[in-house]
Amino acid sequence: MNIQSLRLHSFRCYDQVILRPPEGVTVLVGENGAGKTNLLEAVHLCCVGRSHRTGNDKEMIKTGQDSAAVQLTVSRADGTHDVGVRLYAMERRKKLIYINGKTAPRIGELFGHATAVMFSPEDLKTVKDGPEYRRHLMDMLLSQRQRSYFYALQSYMTALKHRNAILKSDDLRQLPVWSEELAKAAVPIVRLRRTLAGELDVLSREHYRYIGGRETETLSVAYTGQLENSADPYTDMLRGLKAAEADELRRQTTLFGPHRDDLRLTLAGQEMRSFASQGQVRTAALSLKLSSLDILEKDQGEPPILLLDDVLSELDPERRRRLLGRISRVQTLLTCTDLSDLTGAKPACILRVEKGSITE
């Protein structure tokens, strides 16, 4: 998969810009705040329908403008795919999704047309912070892997919202109904996350060993949750909800289910959240992202686009060399502030980014 063109209109700091990166690694170099990350964010938006750094779409619209638009055209083995997103400053206007020139009825229809894996400084939270970040990793990867997962997750979150509302009310007559809906929706989520964790464990271990260069540091990934060993997630989910019901009524929230899942990350047998150094955290986060790329490439028969934001500055020269060597076959957009970070590398293209403009 390769980007043919990326077009921005009133997006972040850009009035109008067109980017046509070549195959291989394109380096976007510029000062902090110049707009490098905005370009990666625009690609990510077209792939999954949301920003990787804000939940407020209005923040992506250039100051003083009523709307913004991003259009991404990619070439794939099956032909050209054209996707776009239009954002509106007015709250009553919802963002529009375009696929091959037509308006899509649901955001989930974006998945599968343009696919990307992104690493940003925020991804360090996947290793060091709470389980919600590791669930997000699984959810984004599985949604791009198969659109049906995204809709299963939507169904689960809708049922969870209704069930929590009932737990806060005085009328519990609908509680069994929404418990059953929650259990139905949990089945594909649990099964697919469990399979994914096994794949991430094998792949990320090898990536960590190669990039880190330390044979004694073995990275392990394991799926953990209340249904992690369940042979029948539906039945066990209903049983778990029933057992937790008294406590749930007291706390007025659902306490059992895959919305509490996690990935356990260990290095040489020790929990990474507790002891890992900054370098180990960064290498583990990168390994998870490169594993995500491998998984999508295997499923789709071609590698996705790789987006690397400020990844080189915190790596020592040897780890940089190993990383760049591993991604040379994939179309990559990579940001940095200093060309010295690229010492020894041979990118296909280097572009200078300065406040709303891009030059070679």
C-alpha positions as CSV (number, residue, x, y, z in Angstrom):
1,M,0.0,0.0,0.0
2,N,1.3,3.4,-0.9
3,I,0.1,7.0,-0.6
4,Q,-0.4,8.6,-4.0
5,S,-1.5,11.9,-2.5
6,L,-2.6,13.6,0.8
7,R,-4.6,16.8,0.4
8,L,-5.3,19.1,3.3
9,H,-7.7,22.1,3.4
10,S,-7.9,24.3,6.5
11,F,-6.5,21.5,8.6
12,R,-4.5,22.5,11.7
13,C,-1.8,25.0,10.6
14,Y,-2.4,24.3,6.9
15,D,-4.4,26.4,4.4
16,Q,-3.9,24.2,1.4
17,V,-1.2,21.6,0.9
18,I,-0.7,18.5,-1.2
19,L,1.8,15.8,-0.3
20,R,2.9,13.1,-2.7
21,P,5.5,11.0,-0.9
22,P,7.5,8.4,-2.8
23,E,7.8,4.7,-1.9
24,G,10.1,4.0,1.0
25,V,10.9,6.4,3.9
26,T,10.0,10.0,3.7
27,V,11.5,12.2,6.4
28,L,9.6,15.3,7.5
29,V,12.1,17.6,9.3
30,G,11.3,20.8,11.1
31,E,11.1,22.6,14.4
32,N,8.7,21.6,17.1
33,G,5.3,23.2,16.2
34,A,6.1,23.4,12.5
35,G,3.2,21.1,11.5
36,K,5.0,17.7,11.0
37,T,2.8,15.7,13.3
38,N,-0.3,17.3,11.7
39,L,0.5,15.5,8.4
40,L,0.7,12.2,10.2
41,E,-2.5,13.0,12.0
42,A,-4.3,13.6,8.7
43,V,-3.3,10.2,7.3
44,H,-4.4,8.6,10.6
45,L,-7.8,10.4,10.4
46,C,-8.5,9.1,7.0
47,C,-7.7,5.5,8.0
48,V,-9.7,5.3,11.2
49,G,-11.9,8.4,11.3
50,R,-10.4,9.9,14.4
51,S,-7.3,11.8,15.6
52,H,-4.7,10.0,17.6
53,R,-4.3,13.0,19.9
54,T,-7.6,14.6,20.5
55,G,-11.2,13.6,20.8
56,N,-12.4,17.0,19.8
57,D,-12.7,17.3,16.0
58,K,-12.9,21.1,16.2
59,E,-9.3,21.2,17.4
60,M,-8.2,20.0,13.9
61,I,-9.8,22.9,12.1
62,K,-7.6,25.9,11.3
63,T,-8.3,28.8,13.6
64,G,-11.0,31.1,12.1
65,Q,-12.3,28.5,9.6
66,D,-15.7,26.9,9.6
67,S,-14.6,23.5,8.3
68,A,-11.6,21.4,7.4
69,A,-11.1,18.6,4.9
70,V,-8.5,15.8,4.4
71,Q,-8.4,13.5,1.4
72,L,-6.1,10.5,1.1
73,T,-5.6,8.5,-2.1
74,V,-3.7,5.2,-1.8
75,S,-2.7,2.5,-4.3
76,R,-3.3,-1.0,-3.3
77,A,-3.0,-4.4,-4.9
78,D,-6.7,-4.3,-5.8
79,G,-6.6,-0.7,-7.2
80,T,-6.9,2.9,-6.1
81,H,-8.8,3.8,-2.9
82,D,-9.9,7.4,-2.3
83,V,-11.0,8.3,1.3
84,G,-11.7,11.6,2.9
85,V,-13.0,13.3,6.0
86,R,-14.7,16.7,6.4
87,L,-14.9,18.3,9.8
88,Y,-17.2,21.2,10.9
89,A,-16.8,23.8,13.6
90,M,-20.5,23.9,14.2
91,E,-21.4,21.3,16.8
92,R,-24.7,20.4,15.2
93,R,-22.9,19.3,12.0
94,K,-21.4,15.9,12.1
95,K,-18.2,15.0,10.3
96,L,-18.6,13.5,6.9
97,I,-16.8,10.4,5.6
98,Y,-16.2,10.0,1.9
99,I,-15.1,6.7,0.2
100,N,-14.4,6.7,-3.5
101,G,-16.4,9.9,-4.0
102,K,-19.5,8.8,-2.1
103,T,-20.6,9.7,1.4
104,A,-20.4,6.8,3.8
105,P,-23.3,6.2,6.2
106,R,-21.1,5.0,9.1
107,I,-17.5,5.8,10.2
108,G,-16.8,2.0,10.3
109,E,-16.9,1.9,6.5
110,L,-13.5,3.6,6.4
111,F,-11.8,0.5,7.8
112,G,-10.1,-1.6,5.1
113,H,-9.6,1.1,2.5
114,A,-6.4,2.8,3.7
115,T,-4.6,1.2,6.6
116,A,-1.9,2.7,8.8
117,V,0.1,1.9,11.9
118,M,1.2,5.0,13.9
119,F,3.8,5.4,16.6
120,S,3.7,8.7,18.5
121,P,5.1,9.8,21.9
122,E,1.6,9.2,23.4
123,D,2.1,5.4,22.7
124,L,4.6,5.1,25.5
125,K,1.4,5.1,27.7
126,T,0.6,1.7,26.2
127,V,3.5,0.3,28.3
128,K,3.6,2.5,31.4
129,D,0.0,3.7,32.0
130,G,-3.4,2.1,32.7
131,P,-5.1,-0.8,30.8
132,E,-7.3,1.5,28.7
133,Y,-4.3,2.3,26.6
134,R,-3.6,-1.3,25.9
135,R,-7.2,-2.0,25.1
136,H,-7.1,0.9,22.7
137,L,-4.1,-0.7,21.0
138,M,-6.0,-4.0,20.5
139,D,-9.2,-2.2,19.4
140,M,-7.5,-0.1,16.8
141,L,-5.6,-3.0,15.4
142,L,-8.5,-5.4,15.3
143,S,-10.8,-2.8,13.8
144,Q,-8.4,-2.3,10.9
145,R,-8.0,-6.0,10.6
146,Q,-11.7,-6.6,10.3
147,R,-14.5,-4.1,10.2
148,S,-16.9,-6.5,12.0
149,Y,-14.8,-6.1,15.2
150,F,-15.4,-2.4,15.2
151,Y,-19.2,-2.9,15.0
152,A,-19.0,-5.6,17.7
153,L,-17.2,-3.2,19.9
154,Q,-19.8,-0.5,19.2
155,S,-22.6,-3.0,20.2
156,Y,-20.8,-3.9,23.4
157,M,-20.3,-0.2,24.4
158,T,-23.9,0.6,23.7
159,A,-25.1,-2.3,25.8
160,L,-22.7,-1.3,28.6
161,K,-24.0,2.2,28.6
162,H,-27.6,1.0,28.9
163,R,-26.8,-1.5,31.6
164,N,-24.9,1.1,33.6
165,A,-27.9,3.5,33.3
166,I,-30.2,0.8,34.7
167,L,-27.8,0.1,37.6
168,K,-28.1,3.8,38.5
169,S,-31.9,3.7,38.3
170,D,-34.7,2.4,40.6
171,D,-36.1,0.2,37.9
172,L,-34.2,-3.0,37.4
173,R,-36.7,-4.9,35.2
174,Q,-34.5,-4.5,32.0
175,L,-31.3,-5.5,33.7
176,P,-31.4,-9.2,32.5
177,V,-32.1,-8.0,29.0
178,W,-29.1,-5.8,28.8
179,S,-26.9,-8.4,30.6
180,E,-27.8,-10.8,27.8
181,E,-27.0,-8.2,25.1
182,L,-23.7,-7.5,26.8
183,A,-22.8,-11.1,26.9
184,K,-23.6,-11.6,23.2
185,A,-21.5,-8.7,22.2
186,A,-18.6,-9.8,24.5
187,V,-18.0,-13.1,22.6
188,P,-16.3,-11.9,19.5
189,I,-14.3,-9.3,21.4
190,V,-12.9,-11.8,23.9
191,R,-12.1,-14.4,21.2
192,L,-10.4,-11.9,18.8
193,R,-8.4,-10.1,21.6
194,R,-7.2,-13.4,22.9
195,T,-6.0,-14.5,19.5
196,L,-4.4,-11.2,18.8
197,A,-2.5,-11.2,22.1
198,G,-0.9,-14.5,21.2
199,E,0.3,-13.1,17.8
200,L,1.6,-9.9,19.5
201,D,3.5,-12.1,22.0
202,V,5.4,-13.9,19.3
203,L,6.1,-11.0,17.0
204,S,6.9,-8.3,19.5
205,R,9.4,-10.6,21.2
206,E,11.4,-10.9,18.0
207,H,11.2,-7.2,17.2
208,Y,12.3,-6.3,20.8
209,R,15.2,-8.6,20.6
210,Y,16.4,-7.2,17.2
211,I,15.9,-3.5,18.0
212,G,17.1,-3.7,21.6
213,G,20.0,-5.9,20.8
214,R,19.9,-7.7,24.1
215,E,19.3,-11.4,24.0
216,T,18.7,-11.6,27.8
217,E,15.7,-9.2,27.7
218,T,12.7,-11.2,26.5
219,L,9.5,-9.2,26.0
220,S,6.2,-11.1,26.7
221,V,2.6,-10.1,26.0
222,A,-0.3,-11.9,27.6
223,Y,-4.1,-11.3,27.4
224,T,-5.6,-10.8,30.9
225,G,-9.2,-10.5,31.8
226,Q,-12.1,-12.1,33.6
227,L,-12.8,-14.3,30.6
228,E,-9.2,-14.9,29.6
229,N,-9.5,-18.7,30.0
230,S,-13.2,-19.1,29.1
231,A,-14.2,-21.8,26.7
232,D,-17.7,-20.4,26.6
233,P,-17.5,-16.5,26.9
234,Y,-21.3,-16.0,26.6
235,T,-22.3,-18.4,29.4
236,D,-19.4,-17.3,31.7
237,M,-20.1,-13.6,31.0
238,L,-23.7,-14.1,32.2
239,R,-22.6,-16.1,35.2
240,G,-20.0,-13.4,36.1
241,L,-22.5,-10.6,35.8
242,K,-24.9,-12.4,38.0
243,A,-22.3,-13.0,40.7
244,A,-21.2,-9.4,40.6
245,E,-24.7,-7.9,40.6
246,A,-25.0,-7.0,44.3
247,D,-21.7,-5.2,44.2
248,E,-22.6,-3.5,40.9
249,L,-25.8,-2.2,42.3
250,R,-23.9,-0.7,45.2
251,R,-21.3,0.9,43.0
252,Q,-23.8,1.6,40.1
253,T,-21.5,0.3,37.3
254,T,-20.8,-2.9,35.5
255,L,-17.8,-4.6,37.1
256,F,-17.5,-7.8,34.9
257,G,-16.6,-8.0,31.3
258,P,-14.0,-7.3,28.5
259,H,-14.2,-3.5,29.2
260,R,-11.8,-4.4,32.0
261,D,-9.4,-6.4,29.9
262,D,-5.7,-5.8,29.8
263,L,-2.4,-6.9,28.2
264,R,0.3,-7.9,30.6
265,L,3.7,-6.7,29.3
266,T,6.7,-8.3,31.0
267,L,10.4,-8.0,30.3
268,A,12.6,-10.8,31.5
269,G,9.7,-11.9,33.6
270,Q,9.1,-8.6,35.4
271,E,6.1,-6.3,35.0
272,M,7.2,-3.4,32.7
273,R,4.9,-0.9,34.2
274,S,6.8,-1.1,37.5
275,F,10.4,-1.2,36.6
276,A,11.2,-0.6,32.9
277,S,13.6,2.2,31.9
278,Q,12.6,4.8,29.4
279,G,14.6,3.1,26.7
280,Q,13.0,-0.2,27.4
281,V,9.6,1.3,27.4
282,R,10.2,3.0,24.0
283,T,11.6,-0.2,22.5
284,A,8.6,-2.2,23.7
285,A,6.1,0.3,22.4
286,L,7.9,0.3,19.0
287,S,8.0,-3.5,19.0
288,L,4.2,-3.6,19.5
289,K,3.7,-1.2,16.6
290,L,6.0,-3.2,14.3
291,S,4.1,-6.3,15.3
292,S,0.8,-4.6,14.4
293,L,2.3,-3.8,11.0
294,D,3.3,-7.5,10.5
295,I,-0.2,-8.6,11.4
296,L,-2.0,-6.2,9.0
297,E,0.5,-7.1,6.2
298,K,-0.2,-10.8,6.6
299,D,-4.0,-10.3,6.6
300,Q,-4.1,-7.9,3.7
301,G,-1.3,-9.2,1.6
302,E,0.6,-5.9,1.6
303,P,2.1,-3.7,4.3
304,P,0.1,-0.7,5.6
305,I,1.4,2.8,5.8
306,L,3.8,3.4,8.7
307,L,3.7,6.7,10.6
308,L,6.5,7.4,13.0
309,D,6.4,10.6,15.0
310,D,9.5,11.7,16.9
311,V,10.8,8.2,17.3
312,L,14.5,8.7,16.5
313,S,15.6,11.3,19.0
314,E,15.3,9.0,22.0
315,L,17.0,6.0,20.5
316,D,20.8,5.5,20.5
317,P,22.5,5.3,17.1
318,E,22.5,1.5,17.0
319,R,18.8,1.2,17.7
320,R,18.1,3.9,15.1
321,R,20.0,1.9,12.5
322,R,18.2,-1.3,13.4
323,L,14.8,0.3,13.3
324,L,15.4,2.1,10.0
325,G,16.7,-1.1,8.4
326,R,13.6,-2.9,9.4
327,I,11.1,-0.4,7.9
328,S,12.9,0.4,4.6
329,R,10.5,-1.9,2.7
330,V,7.4,-0.1,3.9
331,Q,6.2,3.4,2.8
332,T,6.9,5.4,5.9
333,L,6.3,9.0,7.0
334,L,8.8,9.9,9.7
335,T,9.2,13.1,11.6
336,C,12.3,14.5,13.2
337,T,13.7,17.9,14.3
338,D,17.3,17.3,13.5
339,L,18.8,15.7,10.4
340,S,21.7,14.4,12.5
341,D,19.1,11.8,13.8
342,L,19.3,10.2,10.4
343,T,23.1,9.6,10.4
344,G,23.8,6.5,8.4
345,A,20.2,6.2,7.0
346,K,19.2,6.6,3.4
347,P,15.6,7.8,3.2
348,A,13.9,8.1,-0.2
349,C,13.0,11.7,0.4
350,I,13.6,14.5,2.9
351,L,11.1,17.4,3.2
352,R,11.4,20.5,5.2
353,V,8.2,21.5,7.1
354,E,7.7,25.1,8.1
355,K,4.5,26.7,9.4
356,G,2.0,25.6,6.8
357,S,4.4,24.8,3.9
358,I,6.4,21.8,2.7
359,T,9.6,22.1,0.6
360,E,12.3,19.6,-0.5
